[in-house]
Each structure stands twice: as C-alpha cells, then as structure tokens.
Amino acid sequence: MNNYPLYIAPAALITNNKGHYLMLQRSHHSKVNAGKWDMSGGKPEPGETLNQALIREVREETGLTITNIGSLLGTAELLLSDKRIIYLIFECIADSDAVTISSEHEAFRWVKKNEIKNLDLAPQFIPFFDAFVVKS
C-alpha cells in the first residue's frame, strides 16, 4: 500500500453522429505519456463536480461542448511517482465534430471502435479499451 494522494478524474469517450470515437494524441512535450493516444478529461478544480470538470476539460482540450454525458463505461488507473489517478470514463456526445485541440495535444482522430486499439494508447487505458472494443 502506498500513501500517494489519490485523484479522481473524469474522461470523455466522445462519439460523433457517425458512431466514431474521438481520440487525442498527447503532446510529445508532455511529462506523462508523451505522444500516446488518450481521451479528453482531467482532474476537477476546487468546487467543481465531475460533470462540470468533464465539460470544462473537453471544451479546453477540444473546443467541443458536451451535449450529453451518458453512462459510466469503465475505469482506468495511473500510478505516478507522486500520485495515483483513477479515471472514470463516461460516454459523451458533443455538439459537433469540429475539433480544435489545445497545446496539451498535437493531433486528433475520429476512429471506429475496432480501430482504437491500432493507436499507441496511453498504458493506463489499454485494459479499458481491451474490454471496450470486444463488447458488441
């Protein structure tokens, strides 16, 4: 057991009207998982609910507005040298598919479900996507 601070962070698995999923490539200058593919999301700011944090993070990272936060699809865990982050992954629908990424990311793709595992995913999300892709 460790005594690292624990953070809960919502993550958005965003779908468009074609049934494709938005994946973001982290900046190669990122301190964690540089160049790896993941989803929009992040830790809540003081006083924010998980939903508020998710809506804010998606807007900041993609320029999209969440129009529907759906069910909890699963979780992921990241253990760093100074903290532990538990991701709660929610199915989300955005207002459009016109993405404008922030400096945290350097690329984005709308991909089919069976294409997600072809990406060089951030390691903490691999178990989630292993299970998600095989679900019908």
DSSP file (Angstrom, degrees, kcal/mol; ACC not computed):
  #  RESIDUE AA STRUCTURE BP1 BP2  ACC     N-H-->O    O-->H-N    N-H-->O    O-->H-N    TCO  KAPPA ALPHA  PHI   PSI    X-CA   Y-CA   Z-CA
    1    1 A M              0   0    0      0, 0.0     2,-0.3     0, 0.0     0, 0.0   0.000 360.0 360.0 360.0 142.2    0.0    0.0    0.0
    2    2 A N        -     0   0    0      2,-0.1     0, 0.0     1,-0.0     0, 0.0  -0.740 360.0-137.1-115.4 167.8    1.2    3.5   -0.7
    3    3 A N        +     0   0    0     -2,-0.3     3,-0.1     2,-0.0    -1,-0.0   0.024  53.3 139.8-110.1  25.3    0.4    6.9    0.7
    4    4 A Y        -     0   0    0      1,-0.1    79,-0.2    79,-0.1    -2,-0.1  -0.374  63.1 -98.9 -67.4 146.3    0.2    8.8   -2.5
    5    5 A P        -     0   0    0      0, 0.0    79,-2.6     0, 0.0     2,-0.5  -0.413  38.9-135.8 -61.4 143.4   -2.5   11.3   -2.9
    6    6 A L  E     -a   84   0A   0     77,-0.2     2,-0.4    -3,-0.1    79,-0.2  -0.898  20.6-171.3-107.8 130.7   -5.5    9.9   -4.8
    7    7 A Y  E     -a   85   0A   0     77,-2.7    79,-3.0    -2,-0.5     2,-0.5  -0.943  13.8-148.4-120.2 142.6   -7.2   11.9   -7.5
    8    8 A I  E     -a   86   0A   0     -2,-0.4    79,-0.2    77,-0.2    77,-0.0  -0.946  21.0-178.2-107.6 128.5  -10.4   11.1   -9.4
    9    9 A A  E     -a   87   0A   0     77,-2.9    79,-2.1    -2,-0.5    34,-0.2  -0.987  19.9-137.6-132.1 124.9  -10.5   12.4  -12.9
   10   10 A P  E     -a   88   0A   0      0, 0.0    32,-1.6     0, 0.0     2,-0.4  -0.549  18.7-163.3 -76.5 147.4  -13.4   12.1  -15.4
   11   11 A A  E     -aB  89  41A   0     77,-2.7    79,-3.0    30,-0.2     2,-0.6  -0.980  10.6-137.3-129.9 144.5  -12.6   11.2  -19.0
   12   12 A A  E     -aB  90  40A   0     28,-3.3     2,-1.0    -2,-0.4    28,-0.8  -0.896   9.1-165.2-109.3 117.8  -14.8   11.6  -22.0
   13   13 A L  E     -a   91   0A   0     77,-3.0    79,-2.2    -2,-0.6     2,-0.3  -0.846  29.4-160.7 -94.5  97.1  -15.2    8.9  -24.7
   14   14 A I  E     -a   92   0A   0     -2,-1.0     8,-2.3     8,-0.4     2,-0.3  -0.627  10.4-165.1 -90.2 133.4  -16.8   11.2  -27.2
   15   15 A T  E     -aC  93  21A   0     77,-2.3    79,-0.9    -2,-0.3     6,-0.2  -0.858   6.0-148.8-112.7 152.0  -18.8    9.9  -30.1
   16   16 A N    >   -     0   0    0      4,-1.8     3,-1.8    -2,-0.3    81,-0.0  -0.491  41.4 -87.4-106.0-176.0  -20.0   11.7  -33.2
   17   17 A N  T 3  S+     0   0    0      1,-0.3    76,-0.0    -2,-0.2    -2,-0.0   0.556 126.2  58.3 -72.8  -5.6  -23.1   11.2  -35.3
   18   18 A K  T 3  S-     0   0    0      2,-0.1    -1,-0.3    94,-0.0     3,-0.1   0.406 118.4-108.9 -97.2  -1.0  -21.3    8.6  -37.4
   19   19 A G  S <  S+     0   0    0     -3,-1.8    94,-0.3     1,-0.3     2,-0.2   0.674  73.5 139.3  80.9  17.1  -20.5    6.4  -34.4
   20   20 A H        -     0   0    0     92,-0.1    -4,-1.8    93,-0.1     2,-0.4  -0.617  47.1-129.3 -92.6 156.6  -16.8    7.3  -34.4
   21   21 A Y  E     -CD  15 111A   0     90,-3.4    90,-2.8    -2,-0.2     2,-0.6  -0.856  13.9-124.6-110.7 139.4  -14.8    8.0  -31.3
   22   22 A L  E     - D   0 110A   0     -8,-2.3    -8,-0.4    -2,-0.4     2,-0.4  -0.717  29.6-178.3 -85.8 122.3  -12.6   11.0  -30.6
   23   23 A M  E     - D   0 109A   0     86,-2.8    86,-2.2    -2,-0.6     2,-0.4  -0.956  10.2-153.9-120.0 142.0   -9.0   10.1  -29.7
   24   24 A L  E     -ED  38 108A   0     14,-3.0    14,-3.0    -2,-0.4     2,-0.6  -0.924   9.4-139.2-118.2 137.5   -6.3   12.7  -28.8
   25   25 A Q  E     -ED  37 107A   0     82,-2.8    81,-2.7    -2,-0.4    82,-0.9  -0.860  26.6-126.9 -96.7 122.0   -2.6   12.4  -29.1
   26   26 A R  E     - D   0 105A   0     10,-3.3     9,-0.7    -2,-0.6    79,-0.3  -0.298  35.2 -91.3 -63.8 148.7   -0.7   13.9  -26.2
   27   27 A S    >   -     0   0    0     77,-2.6     3,-1.6     1,-0.1     8,-0.7  -0.259  26.1-126.3 -57.3 144.8    2.0   16.4  -27.0
   28   28 A H  T 3  S+     0   0    0      6,-0.3    -1,-0.1     1,-0.3     6,-0.1   0.577 112.3  59.6 -69.6  -7.7    5.4   15.0  -27.4
   29   29 A H  T 3  S+     0   0    0     75,-0.1    -1,-0.3     3,-0.0    -2,-0.1   0.400  79.2 121.9 -97.2   0.3    6.5   17.5  -24.7
   30   30 A S    <   -     0   0    0     -3,-1.6     4,-0.4     1,-0.1     3,-0.1  -0.322  63.0-139.4 -65.0 144.5    4.1   16.1  -22.1
   31   31 A K  S    S+     0   0    0      1,-0.2     2,-0.4     2,-0.1    -1,-0.1   0.755  90.8  45.2 -74.2 -24.5    5.6   14.9  -18.8
   32   32 A V  S    S-     0   0    0      1,-0.1    -1,-0.2    48,-0.0    -2,-0.1  -0.983 128.9 -11.9-126.1 128.0    3.3   11.9  -18.8
   33   33 A N  S >  S-     0   0    0     -2,-0.4     3,-2.1     1,-0.2    -7,-0.3   0.856  78.1-160.7  56.3  42.1    2.6    9.6  -21.8
   34   34 A A  T 3  S+     0   0    0     -4,-0.4    -6,-0.3     1,-0.3    -1,-0.2  -0.290  72.3   5.7 -55.8 130.7    4.1   11.9  -24.4
   35   35 A G  T 3  S+     0   0    0     -8,-0.7    -1,-0.3    -9,-0.7    85,-0.2   0.387 101.0 127.0  77.7  -3.9    2.9   11.1  -27.9
   36   36 A K    <   -     0   0    0     -3,-2.1   -10,-3.3    -9,-0.2     2,-0.4  -0.466  60.6-114.9 -85.7 159.0    0.4    8.5  -26.6
   37   37 A W  E     +Ef  25 121A   0     83,-2.3    85,-2.6   -12,-0.2   -12,-0.2  -0.763  48.1 138.9 -96.8 137.6   -3.3    8.5  -27.5
   38   38 A D  E     -E   24   0A   0    -14,-3.0   -14,-3.0    -2,-0.4     2,-0.2  -0.753  44.4 -85.0-151.9-160.7   -6.0    9.1  -24.9
   39   39 A M        -     0   0    0     -2,-0.2     2,-0.2   -16,-0.2   -26,-0.1  -0.706  45.2 -89.8-115.6 166.1   -9.3   10.8  -24.3
   40   40 A S  E    S+B   12   0A   0    -28,-0.8   -28,-3.3    -2,-0.2     2,-0.3  -0.512  74.2  92.8 -73.1 144.9  -10.2   14.3  -23.2
   41   41 A G  E     +B   11   0A   0    -30,-0.3     2,-0.3    16,-0.2   -30,-0.2  -0.908  34.5 174.1 156.6-179.6  -10.6   14.8  -19.4
   42   42 A G        -     0   0    0    -32,-1.6    15,-0.1    -2,-0.3    16,-0.1  -0.954  42.1 -46.7 165.9 178.0   -8.8   15.8  -16.3
   43   43 A K        -     0   0    0     -2,-0.3   -34,-0.2   -34,-0.2     2,-0.1  -0.392  58.3-108.7 -73.1 143.1   -9.0   16.5  -12.6
   44   44 A P        -     0   0    0      0, 0.0    -1,-0.1     0, 0.0     3,-0.1  -0.385  28.5-124.8 -66.1 147.3  -11.7   18.7  -11.2
   45   45 A E    >   -     0   0    0      4,-0.2     3,-2.5     1,-0.2     8,-0.1  -0.535  51.1 -68.4 -82.8 160.3  -10.8   22.2  -10.0
   46   46 A P  T 3  S+     0   0    0      0, 0.0    -1,-0.2     0, 0.0     3,-0.1  -0.250 124.9  15.2 -53.0 131.6  -11.8   23.1   -6.4
   47   47 A G  T 3  S+     0   0    0      1,-0.3     2,-0.3    -3,-0.1    -2,-0.0   0.313  98.4 123.0  88.0  -8.2  -15.6   23.3   -6.1
   48   48 A E    <   -     0   0    0     -3,-2.5    -1,-0.3     4,-0.0     2,-0.1  -0.623  55.6-135.6 -87.8 144.7  -16.3   21.5   -9.4
   49   49 A T     >  -     0   0    0     -2,-0.3     4,-2.4    -3,-0.1     5,-0.2  -0.438  33.0-103.9 -80.7 169.2  -18.4   18.5   -9.8
   50   50 A L  H  > S+     0   0    0      2,-0.2     4,-2.6     1,-0.2     5,-0.2   0.915 123.5  50.2 -61.1 -42.7  -17.2   15.6  -12.0
   51   51 A N  H  > S+     0   0    0      2,-0.2     4,-2.6     1,-0.2     5,-0.2   0.923 110.5  48.7 -62.8 -44.0  -19.7   16.6  -14.7
   52   52 A Q  H  > S+     0   0    0      1,-0.2     4,-2.5     2,-0.2    -1,-0.2   0.913 112.5  49.2 -61.2 -42.3  -18.6   20.3  -14.6
   53   53 A A  H  X S+     0   0    0     -4,-2.4     4,-3.1     2,-0.2     5,-0.2   0.914 111.1  49.5 -63.1 -42.9  -14.9   19.2  -14.8
   54   54 A L  H  X S+     0   0    0     -4,-2.6     4,-2.5     2,-0.2     5,-0.2   0.930 111.8  47.6 -63.6 -45.5  -15.6   17.0  -17.7
   55   55 A I  H  X S+     0   0    0     -4,-2.6     4,-2.0     2,-0.2    -1,-0.2   0.921 115.8  45.7 -60.8 -44.5  -17.5   19.7  -19.6
   56   56 A R  H  X S+     0   0    0     -4,-2.5     4,-2.9    -5,-0.2     5,-0.2   0.942 113.1  48.5 -64.7 -48.7  -14.7   22.2  -18.9
   57   57 A E  H  X S+     0   0    0     -4,-3.1     4,-2.8     1,-0.2     5,-0.3   0.913 111.5  49.7 -60.7 -43.6  -11.8   19.9  -19.8
   58   58 A V  H  X>S+     0   0    0     -4,-2.5     4,-2.5    -5,-0.2     6,-0.8   0.932 112.9  47.2 -61.3 -44.9  -13.5   18.8  -23.1
   59   59 A R  H  X5S+     0   0    0     -4,-2.0     4,-1.6    -5,-0.2    -2,-0.2   0.930 115.5  45.4 -62.1 -45.4  -14.1   22.5  -24.1
   60   60 A E  H  <5S+     0   0    0     -4,-2.9    -2,-0.2     1,-0.2    -1,-0.2   0.896 121.3  37.2 -65.3 -40.6  -10.5   23.4  -23.1
   61   61 A E  H  <5S+     0   0    0     -4,-2.8    41,-1.5    -5,-0.2    -2,-0.2   0.743 136.1  13.7 -87.2 -24.3   -8.8   20.5  -24.9
   62   62 A T  H  <5S-     0   0    0     -4,-2.5    38,-3.6    -5,-0.3    -3,-0.2   0.562  87.5-122.3-128.3 -14.7  -11.1   20.1  -28.0
   63   63 A G  S  <<S+     0   0    0     -4,-1.6    -4,-0.2    -5,-0.7     2,-0.2   0.455  71.9 128.2  78.7   0.0  -13.2   23.2  -28.4
   64   64 A L        -     0   0    0     -6,-0.8     2,-0.5    36,-0.1    -1,-0.3  -0.549  55.0-137.2 -90.0 154.1  -16.3   21.0  -28.2
   65   65 A T        -     0   0    0     -2,-0.2    30,-2.2    -3,-0.1     2,-0.4  -0.951  20.0-127.6-109.5 127.5  -19.3   21.3  -26.0
   66   66 A I  E     +G   94   0A   0     -2,-0.5    28,-0.3    28,-0.2     3,-0.1  -0.591  26.1 178.7 -72.9 126.3  -20.7   18.2  -24.4
   67   67 A T  E    S+     0   0A   0     26,-2.9     2,-0.3    -2,-0.4    27,-0.2   0.584  71.3  21.1-102.0 -15.5  -24.4   17.9  -25.0
   68   68 A N  E     -G   93   0A   0     25,-1.6    25,-2.3     2,-0.0     2,-0.7  -0.906  56.5-160.6-156.0 124.7  -24.9   14.6  -23.2
   69   69 A I  E     -G   92   0A   0     -2,-0.3    23,-0.2    23,-0.2     3,-0.1  -0.932  30.4-176.1-101.9 113.9  -22.9   12.9  -20.5
   70   70 A G  E     -     0   0A   0     21,-3.7    22,-0.1    -2,-0.7    -1,-0.1   0.252  32.3 -32.0 -91.5-147.0  -24.0    9.3  -20.7
   71   71 A S  E     -     0   0A   0      1,-0.1    20,-2.3    19,-0.1     2,-0.6  -0.235  63.1 -98.2 -75.2 159.1  -23.3    6.2  -18.7
   72   72 A L  E     -G   90   0A   0     18,-0.2    18,-0.2     1,-0.2    -1,-0.1  -0.684  36.7-173.3 -74.4 118.7  -20.0    5.3  -16.9
   73   73 A L  E     -     0   0A   0     16,-3.1     2,-0.3    -2,-0.6    17,-0.2   0.759  51.9 -62.6 -88.6 -27.8  -18.3    2.9  -19.3
   74   74 A G  E     -G   89   0A   0     15,-1.2    15,-2.7     2,-0.0     2,-0.3  -0.986  49.0 -94.6 168.2-169.0  -15.4    1.9  -17.1
   75   75 A T  E     -G   88   0A   0     -2,-0.3     2,-0.3    13,-0.2    13,-0.2  -0.872  18.1-166.0-135.2 165.7  -12.3    3.0  -15.2
   76   76 A A  E     -G   87   0A   0     11,-1.6    11,-3.1    -2,-0.3     2,-0.4  -0.969  11.5-146.1-147.6 158.7   -8.6    3.2  -15.6
   77   77 A E  E     -G   86   0A   0     47,-0.5     2,-0.4    -2,-0.3     9,-0.2  -0.993   8.4-170.7-135.1 136.4   -5.7    3.8  -13.1
   78   78 A L  E     -G   85   0A   0      7,-2.7     7,-3.1    -2,-0.4     2,-0.6  -0.990   5.9-163.0-126.2 122.8   -2.4    5.6  -13.4
   79   79 A L  E     +G   84   0A   0     -2,-0.4     5,-0.2     5,-0.2     2,-0.2  -0.928  15.3 179.1-107.0 117.0    0.2    5.4  -10.7
   80   80 A L        -     0   0    0      3,-3.1     3,-0.1    -2,-0.6   -76,-0.1  -0.531  46.1 -94.5-106.4 176.8    2.9    8.1  -10.9
   81   81 A S  S    S+     0   0    0      1,-0.2     3,-0.1    -2,-0.2    -1,-0.0   0.738 122.8  22.3 -66.5 -21.3    5.8    8.7   -8.6
   82   82 A D  S    S+     0   0    0      1,-0.2     2,-0.3   -78,-0.1    -1,-0.2   0.420 126.1  20.2-127.6   0.1    3.9   11.2   -6.5
   83   83 A K        -     0   0    0    -79,-0.2    -3,-3.1    -3,-0.1     2,-0.4  -0.991  57.4-129.9-162.7 165.7    0.2   10.5   -7.0
   84   84 A R  E     -aG   6  79A   0    -79,-2.6   -77,-2.7    -2,-0.3     2,-0.5  -0.992  21.8-162.1-124.1 130.3   -2.4    8.0   -8.1
   85   85 A I  E     -aG   7  78A   0     -7,-3.1    -7,-2.7    -2,-0.4     2,-0.6  -0.958   4.8-162.9-118.8 126.9   -5.2    8.9  -10.6
   86   86 A I  E     -aG   8  77A   0    -79,-3.0   -77,-2.9    -2,-0.5     2,-0.4  -0.942  14.2-152.5-105.0 122.2   -8.4    7.0  -11.0
   87   87 A Y  E     -aG   9  76A   0    -11,-3.1   -11,-1.6    -2,-0.6     2,-0.6  -0.813   5.4-156.8 -96.5 133.0  -10.2    7.8  -14.3
   88   88 A L  E     -aG  10  75A   0    -79,-2.1   -77,-2.7    -2,-0.4     2,-0.6  -0.954  17.3-149.8-105.7 114.9  -13.9    7.5  -14.6
   89   89 A I  E     -aG  11  74A   0    -15,-2.7   -16,-3.1    -2,-0.6   -15,-1.2  -0.778  15.7-171.6 -98.4 116.4  -14.6    7.0  -18.3
   90   90 A F  E     -aG  12  72A   0    -79,-3.0   -77,-3.0    -2,-0.6     2,-0.4  -0.828  26.7-120.7-109.0 142.4  -18.0    8.4  -19.5
   91   91 A E  E     -a   13   0A   0    -20,-2.3   -21,-3.7    -2,-0.4     2,-0.3  -0.676  43.5-177.7 -74.5 130.2  -19.7    8.0  -22.8
   92   92 A C  E     -aG  14  69A   0    -79,-2.2   -77,-2.3    -2,-0.4     2,-0.4  -0.954  25.4-151.5-135.5 151.9  -20.3   11.5  -24.1
   93   93 A I  E     -aG  15  68A   0    -25,-2.3   -26,-2.9    -2,-0.3   -25,-1.6  -0.983  19.2-154.1-120.0 135.2  -21.9   13.3  -27.1
   94   94 A A  E     - G   0  66A   0    -79,-0.9   -28,-0.2    -2,-0.4   -30,-0.0  -0.613  27.4-111.0-106.8 167.5  -20.5   16.6  -28.3
   95   95 A D  S    S-     0   0    0    -30,-2.2     2,-0.3    -2,-0.2   -29,-0.1   0.689  93.4 -13.5 -72.0 -20.0  -22.2   19.4  -30.2
   96   96 A S        -     0   0    0    -31,-0.2    -2,-0.1     2,-0.0   -31,-0.0  -0.904  60.2-114.9-160.1-175.2  -20.2   18.8  -33.4
   97   97 A D  S    S+     0   0    0     -2,-0.3     2,-1.2     2,-0.1   -81,-0.1   0.111  73.9 117.0-120.5  21.3  -17.1   17.0  -34.6
   98   98 A A        -     0   0    0    -35,-0.1     2,-0.3     2,-0.0    -3,-0.1  -0.748  52.5-165.2 -89.2  93.4  -15.1   20.2  -35.5
   99   99 A V        -     0   0    0     -2,-1.2     2,-0.4   -35,-0.0   -36,-0.2  -0.612  21.6-174.9 -89.5 137.4  -12.2   19.7  -33.1
  100  100 A T        -     0   0    0    -38,-3.6   -36,-0.1    -2,-0.3     2,-0.1  -0.933  23.8-148.7-125.7 104.9   -9.7   22.5  -32.1
  101  101 A I        -     0   0    0     -2,-0.4   -39,-0.2     1,-0.1   -40,-0.1  -0.399   5.0-130.3 -81.4 152.9   -7.1   20.9  -29.9
  102  102 A S    >   -     0   0    0    -41,-1.5     3,-1.4    -2,-0.1    -1,-0.1  -0.249  37.5 -91.1 -86.0 179.1   -5.2   22.6  -27.2
  103  103 A S  T 3  S+     0   0    0      1,-0.3   -76,-0.1    -2,-0.1   -42,-0.1   0.620 119.0  74.7 -69.9 -12.1   -1.4   22.7  -26.7
  104  104 A E  T 3  S+     0   0    0    -78,-0.1   -77,-2.6   -77,-0.0     2,-0.3   0.737 103.7  38.8 -69.0 -21.8   -1.8   19.6  -24.4
  105  105 A H  E <   -D   26   0A   0     -3,-1.4   -79,-0.2   -79,-0.3     3,-0.1  -0.870  58.9-164.2-127.7 158.4   -2.3   17.5  -27.6
  106  106 A E  E    S+     0   0A   0    -81,-2.7     2,-0.3    -2,-0.3   -80,-0.1   0.483  73.0  15.2-122.0  -5.4   -0.9   17.6  -31.0
  107  107 A A  E     -D   25   0A   0    -82,-0.9   -82,-2.8     2,-0.0     2,-0.3  -0.987  55.5-161.7-159.0 161.6   -3.3   15.5  -33.1
  108  108 A F  E     -D   24   0A   0     -2,-0.3     2,-0.3   -84,-0.2   -84,-0.2  -0.976   4.9-169.6-143.2 157.6   -6.8   14.1  -33.0
  109  109 A R  E     -D   23   0A   0    -86,-2.2   -86,-2.8    -2,-0.3     2,-0.6  -0.992  21.1-141.3-146.1 141.7   -8.6   11.3  -34.9
  110  110 A W  E     +D   22   0A   0     -2,-0.3     2,-0.3   -88,-0.2   -88,-0.2  -0.936  40.7 178.5 -95.8 118.3  -12.2   10.2  -35.2
  111  111 A V  E     -D   21   0A   0    -90,-2.8   -90,-3.4    -2,-0.6     2,-0.1  -0.870  31.7-109.5-126.4 154.7  -11.9    6.4  -35.3
  112  112 A K    >>  -     0   0    0     -2,-0.3     3,-1.9   -92,-0.2     4,-0.7  -0.418  41.1-106.3 -72.9 157.5  -14.2    3.4  -35.5
  113  113 A K  G >4 S+     0   0    0    -94,-0.3     3,-1.0     1,-0.3     4,-0.4   0.891 120.9  51.8 -53.4 -43.9  -14.5    1.3  -32.4
  114  114 A N  G 34 S+     0   0    0      1,-0.2    -1,-0.3     2,-0.1    19,-0.0   0.535 105.5  57.6 -75.4  -3.6  -12.4   -1.5  -33.9
  115  115 A E  G X4 S+     0   0    0     -3,-1.9     3,-1.5     1,-0.1     4,-0.4   0.582  81.9  85.1 -96.7 -13.1   -9.6    1.0  -34.9
  116  116 A I  G X< S+     0   0    0     -3,-1.0     3,-1.8    -4,-0.7    -2,-0.1   0.899  85.8  53.9 -58.2 -44.0   -9.0    2.3  -31.3
  117  117 A K  G 3  S+     0   0    0     -4,-0.4    -1,-0.3     1,-0.3     4,-0.2   0.585  94.7  70.6 -72.9  -7.2   -6.5   -0.5  -30.4
  118  118 A N  G <  S+     0   0    0     -3,-1.5    -1,-0.3     2,-0.1    -2,-0.2   0.621  85.8  88.0 -78.0 -13.0   -4.4    0.3  -33.5
  119  119 A L  S <  S-     0   0    0     -3,-1.8     2,-1.7    -4,-0.4   -83,-0.1  -0.483  94.7-108.7 -83.1 155.8   -3.4    3.5  -31.8
  120  120 A D        -     0   0    0    -85,-0.2   -83,-2.3    -2,-0.2    -1,-0.1  -0.640  52.8-160.6 -82.0  82.9   -0.4    3.8  -29.5
  121  121 A L  B     -f   37   0A   0     -2,-1.7   -83,-0.2   -85,-0.2     5,-0.1  -0.252  25.3 -98.1 -73.0 150.3   -2.6    4.2  -26.4
  122  122 A A    >>  -     0   0    0    -85,-2.6     3,-2.1     1,-0.1     4,-0.6  -0.508  42.3-120.5 -60.1 132.7   -1.6    5.6  -23.0
  123  123 A P  G >4 S+     0   0    0      0, 0.0     3,-1.0     0, 0.0    -1,-0.1   0.789 107.5  61.5 -54.5 -35.2   -0.9    2.5  -21.0
  124  124 A Q  G 34 S+     0   0    0      1,-0.2   -47,-0.5     2,-0.1     4,-0.3   0.736 105.9  48.2 -66.5 -19.5   -3.4    3.2  -18.3
  125  125 A F  G <> S+     0   0    0     -3,-2.1     4,-2.5     1,-0.1    -1,-0.2   0.536  86.2  87.6 -97.1  -7.1   -6.2    3.0  -20.9
  126  126 A I  H <X S+     0   0    0     -3,-1.0     4,-2.6    -4,-0.6     5,-0.2   0.930  88.2  49.0 -61.1 -47.5   -5.2   -0.2  -22.6
  127  127 A P  H  > S+     0   0    0      0, 0.0     4,-1.7     0, 0.0    -1,-0.2   0.911 112.3  49.9 -59.7 -39.5   -7.1   -2.6  -20.2
  128  128 A F  H  > S+     0   0    0     -4,-0.3     4,-2.8     1,-0.2    -2,-0.2   0.957 114.0  43.6 -61.5 -49.8  -10.3   -0.4  -20.6
  129  129 A F  H  X S+     0   0    0     -4,-2.5     4,-2.5     1,-0.2     5,-0.3   0.814 106.4  61.6 -70.3 -28.7  -10.1   -0.4  -24.4
  130  130 A D  H  X S+     0   0    0     -4,-2.6     4,-0.8    -5,-0.2    -1,-0.2   0.936 114.7  35.1 -57.0 -44.9   -9.2   -4.2  -24.5
  131  131 A A  H  X S+     0   0    0     -4,-1.7     4,-0.9    -5,-0.2    -2,-0.2   0.884 117.4  53.1 -76.2 -40.2  -12.6   -4.8  -22.9
  132  132 A F  H >< S+     0   0    0     -4,-2.8     3,-0.5     1,-0.2    -2,-0.2   0.893 106.1  51.6 -65.2 -41.3  -14.5   -2.0  -24.6
  133  133 A V  H 3< S+     0   0    0     -4,-2.5    -1,-0.2     1,-0.2    -2,-0.2   0.839 108.3  51.2 -68.9 -32.8  -13.5   -3.0  -28.2
  134  134 A V  H 3< S+     0   0    0     -4,-0.8    -1,-0.2    -5,-0.3    -2,-0.2   0.682  89.3  96.8 -80.5 -15.8  -14.7   -6.6  -27.7
  135  135 A K    <<        0   0    0     -4,-0.9    -3,-0.0    -3,-0.5    -4,-0.0  -0.482 360.0 360.0 -69.9 142.6  -18.1   -5.5  -26.4
  136  136 A S              0   0    0     -2,-0.1    -1,-0.1     0, 0.0    -3,-0.1   0.466 360.0 360.0 -92.5 360.0  -20.8   -5.5  -29.1
